[in-house]
Amino acid sequence: QVQLVESGGGLVQAGGSLRLSCAASGLTFSNYAMGWFRQAPGKERTFVAAKGWSGGNTLYTDSVKGRFTTSRDNAKNTVYLQMNSLKPEDTAVYYCAARLGGSHYSIRAYDYWGQGTQVTVSS
């Protein structure tokens, strides 16, 4: 049974930082690209970042480039999202997702999803 468990969310002031973690189990982690998505209240879930299975092929949505960094530790079956210079518009539930194959922007490309972790950025 595949499980993805996010952690690290919380409340932070604008300009602050958070690091999200996503621990995976029940799959051969090193075979999967890992993505991060977010969903703000009343809005659709959108792509944030992705990291390929080997640590390459890194993708970011334009609004987070230069502020967010995704990384992975295949020995720990964990992917991270370091979020710096946070803005109120970054407020959302953040989800990690796993995809057998390379990094991808599309929600439909991912096979497994975590339950999400709330990030709230106050102004």
Legacy VTK file of the C-alpha trace (Angstrom):
# vtk DataFile Version 3.0
C-alpha trace
ASCII
DATASET POLYDATA
POINTS 123 float
0.000 0.000 0.000
1.505 3.268 -1.109
1.493 6.101 1.401
2.682 9.669 1.026
2.680 11.698 4.220
3.327 15.441 4.162
4.504 17.416 7.156
5.962 20.812 7.963
3.058 23.078 7.200
1.957 25.853 9.516
1.384 29.561 9.984
4.142 31.965 9.013
4.417 35.684 8.407
5.034 37.070 4.954
8.721 36.901 4.135
9.231 33.850 6.284
10.207 30.292 5.414
8.874 26.787 5.809
10.179 23.401 4.752
7.687 20.755 3.793
8.566 17.076 3.832
6.853 14.154 2.148
7.722 10.674 3.334
6.886 7.847 0.953
6.354 4.166 1.658
5.070 1.157 -0.230
6.824 2.002 -3.482
10.306 1.939 -4.977
10.888 5.606 -4.312
13.880 5.965 -6.616
11.714 4.989 -9.598
9.260 7.832 -9.076
9.272 11.487 -9.898
7.853 13.515 -7.027
5.665 16.528 -7.475
4.287 19.270 -5.258
0.899 20.830 -5.864
-1.222 23.291 -3.920
-4.862 24.158 -3.599
-6.118 27.452 -2.232
-9.682 27.753 -0.882
-12.193 27.790 -3.718
-9.530 27.208 -6.365
-8.250 24.301 -8.379
-5.210 22.304 -7.412
-2.169 23.597 -9.298
1.384 22.526 -9.955
4.190 23.947 -7.809
7.346 21.897 -8.365
8.633 18.476 -9.327
11.848 16.521 -9.041
12.822 13.618 -11.232
13.604 10.165 -9.901
17.368 10.695 -10.134
17.269 14.179 -8.657
17.397 15.897 -12.008
14.642 17.172 -14.288
13.472 19.786 -11.801
10.435 21.848 -12.683
8.874 24.910 -11.037
5.873 27.014 -11.733
6.849 30.585 -12.553
5.389 32.134 -9.419
7.742 30.198 -7.119
10.968 30.265 -9.130
13.774 31.717 -7.062
11.826 31.275 -3.818
11.044 27.553 -3.574
13.432 24.629 -3.919
12.511 20.980 -4.129
14.974 18.250 -3.265
14.872 14.582 -2.491
16.750 12.021 -0.430
16.256 8.604 -1.983
17.929 6.918 0.994
15.172 8.329 3.227
12.329 7.999 0.711
11.602 11.655 1.291
11.077 14.720 -0.870
11.282 18.268 0.411
9.959 21.658 -0.544
11.914 24.561 0.907
9.786 27.688 0.708
11.425 31.061 1.255
10.158 34.631 0.951
6.639 33.394 1.453
3.745 35.572 0.343
0.090 35.573 1.408
-0.808 34.222 -2.028
1.191 31.077 -1.218
-1.482 30.169 1.331
-2.908 26.773 0.380
-3.007 23.115 1.200
0.171 21.588 -0.222
0.160 18.061 -1.592
2.949 15.789 -2.689
2.427 13.267 -5.442
4.352 10.413 -7.005
4.631 9.544 -10.669
6.296 6.507 -12.228
8.497 8.176 -14.795
9.786 11.688 -15.272
8.696 14.984 -13.790
5.461 16.423 -15.090
3.283 19.517 -14.630
-0.070 17.811 -14.940
-2.143 16.616 -12.017
-3.424 13.768 -14.170
0.099 12.432 -14.676
0.557 11.480 -11.014
-0.337 8.091 -9.598
-0.329 8.604 -5.833
-1.174 11.525 -3.565
-0.658 12.543 0.038
-3.330 13.978 2.295
-1.938 17.499 2.223
-0.534 19.954 4.737
-1.839 23.476 5.333
0.415 26.455 4.764
-0.898 29.835 5.855
1.033 33.025 5.222
-0.132 36.105 7.078
0.427 39.614 5.791
LINES 1 124
123 0 1 2 3 4 5 6 7 8 9 10 11 12 13 14 15 16 17 18 19 20 21 22 23 24 25 26 27 28 29 30 31 32 33 34 35 36 37 38 39 40 41 42 43 44 45 46 47 48 49 50 51 52 53 54 55 56 57 58 59 60 61 62 63 64 65 66 67 68 69 70 71 72 73 74 75 76 77 78 79 80 81 82 83 84 85 86 87 88 89 90 91 92 93 94 95 96 97 98 99 100 101 102 103 104 105 106 107 108 109 110 111 112 113 114 115 116 117 118 119 120 121 122
